[in-house]
Amino acid sequence: MTKADLALNPNTPSATLAELAKDKNYSVRRSVADNPNTPSATLADLAKDKDSYVRWGVAYNPNAPYKTLAELRKEPRLESVVLATILK
């Protein structure tokens, strides 16, 4: 099992997801952002990631905190994604 697989697994513990969110590989961080069980604090950290691919994952996560989504909405390329997530 790869780190990205572990990050996507809904049974991965929160503490492990928080550690994987710091991985140097953007695809691992994106997988953490995609996991619906990633804690909101970890999603908030990932929303500040330098890689837009990771930030997109947070924007699509239905459990991302509203405050985090509001910050991401300020990024023009993410505005429509964030609005779609909020309206689900």
TORDREN-857052 format. One record per residue (C-alpha): residue number from 0; residue in one letter; x, y, z. Coordinates in Angstrom, 3 decimals, always signed. Layout:
TORDREN-857052
<atom><pos>NUM</pos><code>A</code><x>X</x><y>Y</y><z>Z</z></atom>
...
end
This chain:
TORDREN-857052
<atom><pos>0</pos><code>M</code><x>+0.000</x><y>+0.000</y><z>+0.000</z></atom>
<atom><pos>1</pos><code>T</code><x>+1.394</x><y>+3.397</y><z>-0.986</z></atom>
<atom><pos>2</pos><code>K</code><x>+1.238</x><y>+6.538</y><z>+1.134</z></atom>
<atom><pos>3</pos><code>A</code><x>-1.391</x><y>+7.925</y><z>-1.234</z></atom>
<atom><pos>4</pos><code>D</code><x>-3.509</x><y>+4.789</y><z>-0.774</z></atom>
<atom><pos>5</pos><code>L</code><x>-3.193</x><y>+5.105</y><z>+2.992</z></atom>
<atom><pos>6</pos><code>A</code><x>-4.160</x><y>+8.777</y><z>+2.789</z></atom>
<atom><pos>7</pos><code>L</code><x>-7.323</x><y>+7.933</y><z>+0.815</z></atom>
<atom><pos>8</pos><code>N</code><x>-8.380</x><y>+5.103</y><z>+3.116</z></atom>
<atom><pos>9</pos><code>P</code><x>-11.392</x><y>+6.219</y><z>+5.199</z></atom>
<atom><pos>10</pos><code>N</code><x>-10.168</x><y>+4.028</y><z>+8.070</z></atom>
<atom><pos>11</pos><code>T</code><x>-6.813</x><y>+5.796</y><z>+8.393</z></atom>
<atom><pos>12</pos><code>P</code><x>-6.534</x><y>+7.418</y><z>+11.844</z></atom>
<atom><pos>13</pos><code>S</code><x>-6.689</x><y>+11.214</y><z>+12.069</z></atom>
<atom><pos>14</pos><code>A</code><x>-3.180</x><y>+11.431</y><z>+13.499</z></atom>
<atom><pos>15</pos><code>T</code><x>-1.798</x><y>+9.517</y><z>+10.520</z></atom>
<atom><pos>16</pos><code>L</code><x>-3.670</x><y>+11.773</y><z>+8.087</z></atom>
<atom><pos>17</pos><code>A</code><x>-2.200</x><y>+14.824</y><z>+9.835</z></atom>
<atom><pos>18</pos><code>E</code><x>+1.298</x><y>+13.399</y><z>+9.350</z></atom>
<atom><pos>19</pos><code>L</code><x>+0.655</x><y>+12.469</y><z>+5.717</z></atom>
<atom><pos>20</pos><code>A</code><x>-0.574</x><y>+16.024</y><z>+5.110</z></atom>
<atom><pos>21</pos><code>K</code><x>+3.041</x><y>+17.140</y><z>+5.643</z></atom>
<atom><pos>22</pos><code>D</code><x>+4.479</x><y>+14.728</y><z>+3.070</z></atom>
<atom><pos>23</pos><code>K</code><x>+6.817</x><y>+16.223</y><z>+0.462</z></atom>
<atom><pos>24</pos><code>N</code><x>+4.878</x><y>+14.512</y><z>-2.345</z></atom>
<atom><pos>25</pos><code>Y</code><x>+1.934</x><y>+16.640</y><z>-3.473</z></atom>
<atom><pos>26</pos><code>S</code><x>-0.082</x><y>+13.572</y><z>-4.539</z></atom>
<atom><pos>27</pos><code>V</code><x>+0.007</x><y>+12.240</y><z>-0.968</z></atom>
<atom><pos>28</pos><code>R</code><x>-1.151</x><y>+15.621</y><z>+0.359</z></atom>
<atom><pos>29</pos><code>R</code><x>-3.898</x><y>+15.716</y><z>-2.288</z></atom>
<atom><pos>30</pos><code>S</code><x>-5.043</x><y>+12.246</y><z>-1.214</z></atom>
<atom><pos>31</pos><code>V</code><x>-5.320</x><y>+13.499</y><z>+2.372</z></atom>
<atom><pos>32</pos><code>A</code><x>-7.356</x><y>+16.467</y><z>+1.093</z></atom>
<atom><pos>33</pos><code>D</code><x>-9.671</x><y>+14.057</y><z>-0.760</z></atom>
<atom><pos>34</pos><code>N</code><x>-10.302</x><y>+11.844</y><z>+2.275</z></atom>
<atom><pos>35</pos><code>P</code><x>-13.759</x><y>+12.636</y><z>+3.718</z></atom>
<atom><pos>36</pos><code>N</code><x>-12.513</x><y>+11.735</y><z>+7.211</z></atom>
<atom><pos>37</pos><code>T</code><x>-9.624</x><y>+14.201</y><z>+7.254</z></atom>
<atom><pos>38</pos><code>P</code><x>-10.003</x><y>+16.442</y><z>+10.323</z></atom>
<atom><pos>39</pos><code>S</code><x>-11.049</x><y>+20.024</y><z>+9.671</z></atom>
<atom><pos>40</pos><code>A</code><x>-7.820</x><y>+21.410</y><z>+11.178</z></atom>
<atom><pos>41</pos><code>T</code><x>-5.782</x><y>+19.347</y><z>+8.723</z></atom>
<atom><pos>42</pos><code>L</code><x>-7.970</x><y>+20.512</y><z>+5.822</z></atom>
<atom><pos>43</pos><code>A</code><x>-7.446</x><y>+24.113</y><z>+6.930</z></atom>
<atom><pos>44</pos><code>D</code><x>-3.676</x><y>+23.565</y><z>+6.816</z></atom>
<atom><pos>45</pos><code>L</code><x>-3.885</x><y>+21.929</y><z>+3.389</z></atom>
<atom><pos>46</pos><code>A</code><x>-5.935</x><y>+24.865</y><z>+2.093</z></atom>
<atom><pos>47</pos><code>K</code><x>-2.735</x><y>+26.919</y><z>+2.431</z></atom>
<atom><pos>48</pos><code>D</code><x>-0.641</x><y>+24.393</y><z>+0.487</z></atom>
<atom><pos>49</pos><code>K</code><x>+1.625</x><y>+25.846</y><z>-2.206</z></atom>
<atom><pos>50</pos><code>D</code><x>+0.288</x><y>+23.319</y><z>-4.718</z></atom>
<atom><pos>51</pos><code>S</code><x>-3.045</x><y>+24.240</y><z>-6.305</z></atom>
<atom><pos>52</pos><code>Y</code><x>-3.800</x><y>+20.551</y><z>-6.897</z></atom>
<atom><pos>53</pos><code>V</code><x>-3.890</x><y>+20.055</y><z>-3.108</z></atom>
<atom><pos>54</pos><code>R</code><x>-6.033</x><y>+23.152</y><z>-2.571</z></atom>
<atom><pos>55</pos><code>W</code><x>-8.501</x><y>+21.822</y><z>-5.164</z></atom>
<atom><pos>56</pos><code>G</code><x>-8.817</x><y>+18.636</y><z>-3.111</z></atom>
<atom><pos>57</pos><code>V</code><x>-9.759</x><y>+20.670</y><z>-0.048</z></atom>
<atom><pos>58</pos><code>A</code><x>-12.270</x><y>+22.677</y><z>-2.085</z></atom>
<atom><pos>59</pos><code>Y</code><x>-13.982</x><y>+19.457</y><z>-3.210</z></atom>
<atom><pos>60</pos><code>N</code><x>-14.014</x><y>+17.889</y><z>+0.264</z></atom>
<atom><pos>61</pos><code>P</code><x>-17.610</x><y>+18.029</y><z>+1.558</z></atom>
<atom><pos>62</pos><code>N</code><x>-16.328</x><y>+18.190</y><z>+5.144</z></atom>
<atom><pos>63</pos><code>A</code><x>-14.090</x><y>+21.210</y><z>+4.669</z></atom>
<atom><pos>64</pos><code>P</code><x>-15.003</x><y>+23.891</y><z>+7.214</z></atom>
<atom><pos>65</pos><code>Y</code><x>-16.958</x><y>+26.848</y><z>+5.869</z></atom>
<atom><pos>66</pos><code>K</code><x>-14.242</x><y>+29.278</y><z>+6.988</z></atom>
<atom><pos>67</pos><code>T</code><x>-11.665</x><y>+27.304</y><z>+5.000</z></atom>
<atom><pos>68</pos><code>L</code><x>-13.902</x><y>+27.260</y><z>+1.925</z></atom>
<atom><pos>69</pos><code>A</code><x>-14.493</x><y>+31.001</y><z>+2.269</z></atom>
<atom><pos>70</pos><code>E</code><x>-10.734</x><y>+31.572</y><z>+2.121</z></atom>
<atom><pos>71</pos><code>L</code><x>-10.356</x><y>+29.270</y><z>-0.895</z></atom>
<atom><pos>72</pos><code>R</code><x>-13.194</x><y>+31.086</y><z>-2.657</z></atom>
<atom><pos>73</pos><code>K</code><x>-10.945</x><y>+34.148</y><z>-2.882</z></atom>
<atom><pos>74</pos><code>E</code><x>-8.780</x><y>+32.214</y><z>-5.329</z></atom>
<atom><pos>75</pos><code>P</code><x>-10.421</x><y>+32.873</y><z>-8.733</z></atom>
<atom><pos>76</pos><code>R</code><x>-9.788</x><y>+29.386</y><z>-10.139</z></atom>
<atom><pos>77</pos><code>L</code><x>-11.415</x><y>+27.794</y><z>-7.096</z></atom>
<atom><pos>78</pos><code>E</code><x>-14.467</x><y>+30.025</y><z>-6.688</z></atom>
<atom><pos>79</pos><code>S</code><x>-16.891</x><y>+27.855</y><z>-8.710</z></atom>
<atom><pos>80</pos><code>V</code><x>-15.609</x><y>+24.651</y><z>-7.078</z></atom>
<atom><pos>81</pos><code>V</code><x>-16.097</x><y>+26.066</y><z>-3.607</z></atom>
<atom><pos>82</pos><code>L</code><x>-19.593</x><y>+27.296</y><z>-4.433</z></atom>
<atom><pos>83</pos><code>A</code><x>-20.541</x><y>+23.858</y><z>-5.774</z></atom>
<atom><pos>84</pos><code>T</code><x>-19.219</x><y>+22.217</y><z>-2.588</z></atom>
<atom><pos>85</pos><code>I</code><x>-21.144</x><y>+24.612</y><z>-0.342</z></atom>
<atom><pos>86</pos><code>L</code><x>-24.369</x><y>+24.110</y><z>-2.293</z></atom>
<atom><pos>87</pos><code>K</code><x>-24.286</x><y>+20.302</y><z>-2.098</z></atom>
end
